[in-house]
Amino acid sequence: MSYYHKHVFFCTNQRAEGESCCNNLGAQKLRDYAKEQVKALGLSTEKNHIRINSAGCMGRCDSGPVLVVYPEGVWYTYVDASDIDEIIEQHLKHGRVVERLKI
């Protein structure tokens, strides 16, 4: 069994100027937002044990920005905070994959 109930990795990789990468699409800002929301909703407690982390390049730049939720191994792309809210509400809280954001 995994230590965390859900472990979310956001690609926050920053490439050289002019190269496509998740961080150029707001990944760090939305990762920080997700971390704040998970904490505010009480999802990072011992009971719920959901962890939000940054990751380097995860090799899916063409689909970026990207995040992956483990232990399920579900990959998502997102555009804004409302997409992050939907992932938190549906997948992290209720275990339902958000099909429209899945890659």
C-alpha positions as CSV (number, residue, x, y, z in Angstrom):
1,M,0.0,0.0,0.0
2,S,1.2,3.5,-0.8
3,Y,2.2,5.8,2.0
4,Y,-0.2,8.5,0.6
5,H,-3.8,7.8,-0.3
6,K,-3.2,9.9,-3.4
7,H,0.1,11.4,-4.6
8,V,-0.2,14.1,-7.2
9,F,2.9,15.2,-9.3
10,F,2.8,18.4,-11.3
11,C,5.4,18.8,-14.0
12,T,6.9,22.2,-13.3
13,N,9.9,21.8,-15.6
14,Q,11.3,25.0,-17.0
15,R,13.1,24.7,-20.4
16,A,15.3,27.2,-22.1
17,E,13.6,30.3,-23.5
18,G,11.6,29.6,-26.6
19,E,11.2,25.8,-25.8
20,S,7.8,24.5,-24.9
21,C,7.4,23.3,-21.3
22,C,4.7,23.0,-18.6
23,N,6.0,25.9,-16.6
24,N,5.5,28.3,-19.5
25,L,1.8,27.3,-19.3
26,G,1.4,28.2,-15.6
27,A,2.3,24.9,-14.0
28,Q,4.0,26.2,-10.9
29,K,1.2,28.7,-10.2
30,L,-1.5,26.1,-10.5
31,R,0.5,23.5,-8.5
32,D,0.7,26.0,-5.7
33,Y,-3.0,26.6,-6.0
34,A,-3.7,22.9,-5.8
35,K,-1.5,22.5,-2.7
36,E,-3.4,25.4,-1.0
37,Q,-6.8,24.0,-2.0
38,V,-6.0,20.5,-0.8
39,K,-4.7,21.9,2.5
40,A,-7.8,24.2,2.9
41,L,-10.1,21.3,2.3
42,G,-8.4,19.2,4.9
43,L,-7.3,16.6,2.3
44,S,-3.7,16.6,3.4
45,T,-4.4,15.4,6.9
46,E,-3.4,11.9,8.2
47,K,-6.9,10.7,7.5
48,N,-7.0,11.7,3.9
49,H,-3.3,11.8,3.2
50,I,-3.2,13.5,-0.2
51,R,0.1,15.0,-1.2
52,I,0.9,17.6,-3.9
53,N,4.4,17.6,-5.3
54,S,6.4,19.2,-8.1
55,A,8.2,17.1,-10.6
56,G,10.8,17.7,-13.3
57,C,10.1,17.0,-16.9
58,M,7.7,14.0,-17.3
59,G,8.1,13.7,-21.0
60,R,4.6,14.7,-22.0
61,C,5.3,18.3,-23.1
62,D,3.0,18.0,-26.2
63,S,0.1,17.5,-23.8
64,G,1.2,20.1,-21.2
65,P,0.7,21.3,-18.7
66,V,0.4,17.9,-17.1
67,L,0.0,16.2,-13.7
68,V,-0.3,12.6,-12.7
69,V,-2.2,11.1,-9.8
70,Y,-0.9,8.0,-8.1
71,P,-1.5,5.2,-7.2
72,E,-3.9,5.1,-10.1
73,G,-1.4,6.5,-12.6
74,V,-4.0,8.8,-14.2
75,W,-2.6,11.7,-16.3
76,Y,-4.3,15.0,-16.7
77,T,-3.9,18.2,-18.6
78,Y,-5.4,21.4,-17.3
79,V,-5.8,25.1,-18.3
80,D,-6.9,27.0,-15.2
81,A,-7.9,26.8,-11.5
82,S,-11.4,25.6,-12.4
83,D,-9.8,22.5,-14.0
84,I,-7.7,21.9,-10.9
85,D,-10.8,22.3,-8.7
86,E,-12.6,19.7,-10.8
87,I,-9.7,17.3,-10.4
88,I,-9.6,17.8,-6.7
89,E,-13.3,17.5,-6.2
90,Q,-13.9,14.5,-8.5
91,H,-10.7,12.5,-8.4
92,L,-9.0,13.3,-5.2
93,K,-12.1,13.6,-3.0
94,H,-14.4,11.0,-4.7
95,G,-12.1,8.8,-6.8
96,R,-13.8,9.6,-10.1
97,V,-11.6,10.1,-13.1
98,V,-12.2,13.5,-14.9
99,E,-12.5,12.1,-18.4
100,R,-12.5,15.4,-20.2
101,L,-9.1,16.3,-18.8
102,K,-7.5,12.9,-18.9
103,I,-4.6,12.3,-21.4
